[in-house]
Amino acid sequence: MEQMIPFNKPYITGKEAHYLYKAVESGHLSGNGQFTKRCQAYFEERWGFKKTLLTTSCTDALEMCAMLINIQPGDEVIVPSYTFVSTALAFARQGAHIVFADSRTDHPGIDESILEALITTKTKAIVPVHYAGIACDMDKIMDIADRHNLFVIEDAAQAIDSYYRDKPLGSIGHLGTFSFHETKNIQCGEGGLLAINDERFVQRAEIIWEKGTNRAEFFRGEINKYGWVDTGSSFLPSELNASFLFAQLEELDNIQNRRKEIWQNYYDGLKEWARKNKVELPVVPDHATNNGHMFYMICPSNKFRTLLIDYLKKQNINPVFHYLSLHKSDYYTHKYKGNVLINSDMYSETLVRLPFYYDLHRQEAIIDDIKSFSITSF
């Protein structure tokens, strides 16, 4: 019996153990050591972020954003309903009222055309999510934000090395966040990054990052002692995480090329089957690039998706669906007073993701098994 093809398998470049040893050998295992600095420098130099700070997760980076823009109880933050819980939770735990926005008809990302109608006098920020690494229309979002004096925080958890026109995702809003969870293109098991694009947040971000202290300034020799000066938390990852991540960064181009190849193989192999079965494949708008983060399909019905997943699992293939609309979650449904979010609910019911990882060597078999599926057979 063939082994199950998993949905995800973390890629190991081969240098991680060496850099972990180097971190241990250095005697500095807590955060903000040599590997933390090397990772942050890589992001700043390659993509031009004004300042970056490694975090223990993208969730932590989003929580730092909520602190940096001083979210207060009663503030409103516009967030897509079709996203991971962290996008909303980071602001809700600071007391914000979450205003959920629907997705686009052609893509699970936020529907930019409805944003302005959701803005009130209490609105403080818009949090677009670059779903599957595909850019939202950032010109439109930034124009709306500028006219209404709002902050824009890019949730670029899935969007490493992806672009809006010629601008790296995460570099356009006032703040951006990334994830290095094991399901992402580059990973260190658990990890994240805060990208700071607005100069006024740089100094305070370091303080929040260092448990509300000005410790980072002290270690740079800018002050002769440090103390508690603001709110914050312990958002730094250890040097072990940073050293692991640095090994991945060194192989980023190789990883990206392979993932884009896998994405294209799926698209080319399935486009005719998809057309015949009324299945929609991913759309990459002219303003966006594709970073090969995931390959998803939109099935014509929930029944079709359920039968397809069951069928593929019998072939030892493990596809998975994705988010459930947050406005319908157990935690938020009693608080939600907005409109029906048709597209978000549609994606919750019909989107399926296919196995996707660097070492995916049986992709042709997956494509063949999908092409052998037809709902008329059931």
Summary of the structure (lengths in Angstrom):
residues: 378
radius of gyration: 21.3
end to end distance: 24.2
largest distance: 74.4
contacts: 1280
relative contact order: 0.17
helix: 41%
strand: 15%
